[in-house]
Amino acid sequence: RVPCFIQVDVGEEEQKGGCAIADLPDLIAQAREADIPLLGLMCIPPADKEPAPFFALLGELARRHEPEPGAWGLSMGMSGDYETAIMLGATHIRVGSALFGARG
């Protein structure tokens, strides 16, 4: 089994994938029943808004649902906002455009 993160749609955006916040407990339960190892939660906040409140929300959701305190990672933050994400508890960041440039 491949360990994974559950993507949460913290910005409630139709165009983005991820689990609705209200559906998160059920999805976590289904993953556990299927013996899928969970590393934690991930999110991509809305591009046109300050990301800090969304990162803080993801951290709170992780604390509420993780099996034990500090057990889960947080995958949040990209090239433009990774510093904020790290300040708010990110354990994994995505910095592809900082390394490879903008998509073509």
Long-range contacts (C-beta under 8 A, 24 or more apart in sequence): 1-35, 1-36, 1-37, 2-37, 3-37, 3-38, 3-39, 4-36, 4-37, 4-38, 4-39, 5-38, 5-39, 5-40, 5-41, 5-42, 5-73, 5-75, 5-92, 6-31, 6-38, 6-40, 6-41, 6-42, 7-41, 7-42, 7-43, 7-44, 8-41, 8-42, 8-43, 8-58, 8-61, 9-43, 10-43, 10-45, 10-54, 10-57, 10-58, 11-43, 11-44, 11-45, 11-46, 11-49, 11-54, 13-46, 16-44, 18-43, 18-44, 21-61, 24-61, 24-65, 25-65, 28-65, 38-72, 39-72, 39-73, 39-75, 40-66, 40-71, 40-72, 40-73, 40-74, 40-75, 40-91, 41-65, 41-72, 41-74, 41-75, 42-74, 42-75, 42-76, 42-92, 43-75, 43-76, 44-76, 44-78, 45-76, 45-81, 51-76, 51-77, 51-81, 51-84, 51-85, 52-84, 52-88, 55-84, 55-85, 55-88, 55-89, 55-90, 56-88, 59-88, 59-89
